[in-house]
Amino acid sequence: MNPEFSKLKHEERTDSEAELKSDQESQQQAKQEFAGVDEMLRFDSQQNPVPAEVAERLNRSIAAEPKPERSWLKKLLGSK
């Protein structure tokens, strides 16, 4: 048998083994279950950072919101 041919076969096997491992890892990640939507969104936010432009717009939007009025209880008790 030609040594180059057997080397190619070995490399092909190694490549397919790496692809199989990669597929198994991605399937394991895809199979992750979450107790609720909140948990899923937290996990997703850890995996995908918010783009700087979006974060900047969000911060500006939050800053533009009016300040909430004092609660009726604080008004009644006179606390600041």
C-alpha positions in Angstrom: 0.0 0.0 0.0 1.2 3.5 -0.8 2.3 5.3 2.4 0.9 8.6 1.1 -2.5 7.0 0.5 -2.7 5.7 4.1 -1.6 9.1 5.4 -4.5 10.7 3.5 -6.9 8.2 4.8 -5.7 8.9 8.4 -6.1 12.7 7.8 -9.6 12.2 6.5 -10.5 10.1 9.5 -9.0 12.8 11.8 -11.0 15.5 10.0 -14.3 13.6 10.3 -13.6 12.9 14.0 -13.1 16.6 14.6 -16.3 17.4 12.7 -18.2 14.8 14.8 -16.9 16.3 18.0 -17.9 19.8 16.9 -21.4 18.6 15.9 -21.8 16.8 19.3 -20.7 20.0 21.2 -23.1 22.2 19.3 -25.9 19.7 19.9 -25.1 19.7 23.7 -25.3 23.5 23.7 -28.6 23.4 21.7 -30.1 20.9 24.2 -29.8 23.2 27.2 -33.1 23.6 28.9 -34.2 26.7 30.8 -36.7 27.0 33.7 -38.2 30.1 32.2 -37.9 32.8 29.6 -36.0 35.1 32.0 -33.3 32.5 32.5 -33.1 31.9 28.7 -32.7 35.7 28.1 -30.0 36.0 30.7 -28.1 33.1 29.2 -28.4 34.6 25.7 -27.2 38.0 26.9 -24.1 36.4 28.4 -23.4 34.7 25.0 -24.1 37.8 22.8 -22.8 41.2 24.1 -24.9 44.2 23.2 -23.3 46.3 20.4 -21.9 49.6 21.7 -24.2 51.7 19.5 -27.3 50.0 20.9 -26.1 50.3 24.5 -25.5 54.0 23.9 -29.0 54.6 22.5 -30.5 52.6 25.4 -28.7 54.7 27.9 -29.8 58.0 26.3 -33.4 56.7 26.2 -33.3 55.8 29.9 -31.8 59.2 30.8 -34.7 60.9 28.9 -37.4 59.2 30.9 -39.1 61.5 33.4 -38.3 60.9 37.1 -41.0 59.0 39.0 -43.1 61.0 41.4 -42.8 60.4 45.1 -45.1 57.6 46.2 -48.2 58.5 48.1 -46.8 56.9 51.3 -43.7 59.1 51.2 -45.9 62.2 50.6 -48.1 61.2 53.5 -45.2 60.5 55.9 -43.2 63.5 54.6 -40.0 61.6 53.9 -37.7 62.6 51.1 
